[in-house]
Amino acid sequence: MPVDKVESMTLELIARMKAVGHPYILGSECDVLHVPEAARTIRKKVAVMLTATGSRPASKSAMPG
């Protein structure tokens, strides 16, 4: 999935969750996903999701690689 699609889907999800009074996710498949060959791409997409929600990693060292 392209990064821009990740961002648009994230923003849509946030809006829908807020509309029903549940504006957070308790977990995700990323909690168990480990694909070494795709690690950089996965991290980039997670960073896009965090940026879209207004959150940021605590520090650059919090995002390996």
NUKESE-347133 format. One record per residue (C-alpha): residue number from 1; residue in three letters; x, y, z. Coordinates in Angstrom, 3 decimals. Layout:
N
[NUM "ALA" [X Y Z]]
...
***
This chain:
65
[1 "MET" [0.000 0.000 0.000]]
[2 "PRO" [1.466 3.410 -0.917]]
[3 "VAL" [2.398 5.757 1.926]]
[4 "ASP" [-0.110 8.413 0.809]]
[5 "LYS" [-2.901 5.821 1.016]]
[6 "VAL" [-1.741 4.893 4.552]]
[7 "GLU" [-2.061 8.544 5.550]]
[8 "SER" [-5.513 9.040 4.003]]
[9 "MET" [-6.838 5.814 5.541]]
[10 "THR" [-5.402 6.804 8.926]]
[11 "LEU" [-7.129 10.183 8.830]]
[12 "GLU" [-10.405 8.530 7.802]]
[13 "LEU" [-10.112 5.993 10.624]]
[14 "ILE" [-9.403 8.719 13.178]]
[15 "ALA" [-12.474 10.660 12.064]]
[16 "ARG" [-14.691 7.580 12.199]]
[17 "MET" [-13.424 6.540 15.650]]
[18 "LYS" [-13.938 10.048 17.036]]
[19 "ALA" [-17.458 10.118 15.586]]
[20 "VAL" [-18.420 7.069 17.667]]
[21 "GLY" [-16.590 8.281 20.788]]
[22 "HIS" [-13.711 5.791 20.614]]
[23 "PRO" [-10.724 7.836 19.360]]
[24 "TYR" [-7.939 5.319 20.006]]
[25 "ILE" [-6.721 1.851 19.080]]
[26 "LEU" [-5.593 -0.551 21.793]]
[27 "GLY" [-3.408 -2.669 19.482]]
[28 "SER" [-2.642 -3.491 15.895]]
[29 "GLU" [-1.264 -6.291 13.777]]
[30 "CYS" [2.062 -4.456 13.919]]
[31 "ASP" [2.269 -5.708 17.504]]
[32 "VAL" [3.049 -9.159 16.116]]
[33 "LEU" [4.273 -8.407 12.590]]
[34 "HIS" [7.956 -9.102 11.884]]
[35 "VAL" [9.204 -9.128 8.300]]
[36 "PRO" [12.910 -8.245 8.276]]
[37 "GLU" [12.943 -7.501 4.533]]
[38 "ALA" [10.096 -4.990 4.935]]
[39 "ALA" [11.182 -3.382 8.205]]
[40 "ARG" [12.117 -0.014 6.697]]
[41 "THR" [8.834 0.253 4.763]]
[42 "ILE" [6.779 -0.789 7.795]]
[43 "ARG" [8.547 1.786 9.988]]
[44 "LYS" [7.938 4.517 7.405]]
[45 "LYS" [4.229 3.719 7.257]]
[46 "VAL" [3.950 3.621 11.051]]
[47 "ALA" [5.681 7.008 11.196]]
[48 "VAL" [3.113 8.367 8.712]]
[49 "MET" [0.296 7.018 10.884]]
[50 "LEU" [1.771 8.669 13.978]]
[51 "THR" [2.212 11.969 12.171]]
[52 "ALA" [-1.363 11.884 10.877]]
[53 "THR" [-2.671 11.523 14.439]]
[54 "GLY" [-0.523 14.363 15.761]]
[55 "SER" [1.674 11.973 17.769]]
[56 "ARG" [5.399 11.544 17.399]]
[57 "PRO" [7.940 8.984 18.581]]
[58 "ALA" [9.597 9.988 21.850]]
[59 "SER" [12.959 10.331 20.127]]
[60 "LYS" [14.745 9.408 16.935]]
[61 "SER" [16.262 6.438 18.762]]
[62 "ALA" [12.733 5.146 19.406]]
[63 "MET" [12.432 4.324 15.681]]
[64 "PRO" [15.260 1.950 14.713]]
[65 "GLY" [16.887 2.197 11.453]]
***
